[in-house]
């Protein structure tokens, strides 16, 4: 089953959020943390998430048949 563009974007967003969480937990990499945060903000914005969802990192999506079919953007 081929991944859709939305599937790929979602995987990238989740990987960036995991990296951000890991960097925060380790308490170092302030410059890297800023870069990761900027990437999250850019990608989530491109995907249509609201500023509030981006700020709180509350990203939700619906799946069907192994694919992301809808993002909960508001």
KETORTOR-747343 format. One record per residue (C-alpha): z, x, y; residue in one letter. Coordinates in steps of 0.05 Angstrom, whole numbers, padded with zeros to 5 digits, always signed. Layout:
ZXYA ...
//
This chain:
+00000+00000+00000X -00024+00032+00065X +00025+00036+00122X +00006-00002+00185X +00012+00027+00254X +00074-00015+00265X +00104+00012+00200X +00092+00083+00223X +00120+00070+00292X +00182+00038+00262X +00193+00097+00215X +00186+00145+00274X +00235+00105+00316X +00286+00102+00260X +00279+00177+00247X +00289+00192+00321X +00351+00147+00323X +00379+00182+00262X +00367+00250+00295X +00401+00226+00359X +00461+00201+00320X +00466+00265+00281X +00462+00308+00343X +00516+00267+00377X +00561+00271+00316X +00555+00347+00314X +00570+00351+00388X +00517+00402+00406X +00445+00407+00426X +00449+00374+00495X +00378+00394+00514X +00351+00372+00446X +00390+00307+00451X +00357+00293+00519X +00288+00305+00489X +00302+00260+00429X +00330+00205+00475X +00268+00209+00519X +00224+00203+00457X +00263+00142+00434X +00257+00109+00503X +00182+00123+00506X +00166+00099+00435X +00212+00038+00438X +00182+00019+00506X +00111+00026+00477X +00132-00019+00420X +00155-00073+00469X +00230-00068+00464X +00269-00092+00526X +00306-00042+00569X +00372-00071+00544X +00352-00062+00471X +00331+00010+00486X +00395+00026+00523X +00439-00002+00468X +00394+00023+00411X +00394-00047+00380X +00327-00045+00345X +00311-00100+00296X +00249-00117+00256X +00228-00167+00203X +00194-00146+00139X +00148-00183+00092X +00110-00154+00033X +00136-00084+00047X +00110-00083+00119X +00141-00093+00187X +00113-00160+00210X +00153-00173+00274X +00198-00136+00322X +00258-00170+00354X +00245-00143+00424X +00291-00187+00467X 
//
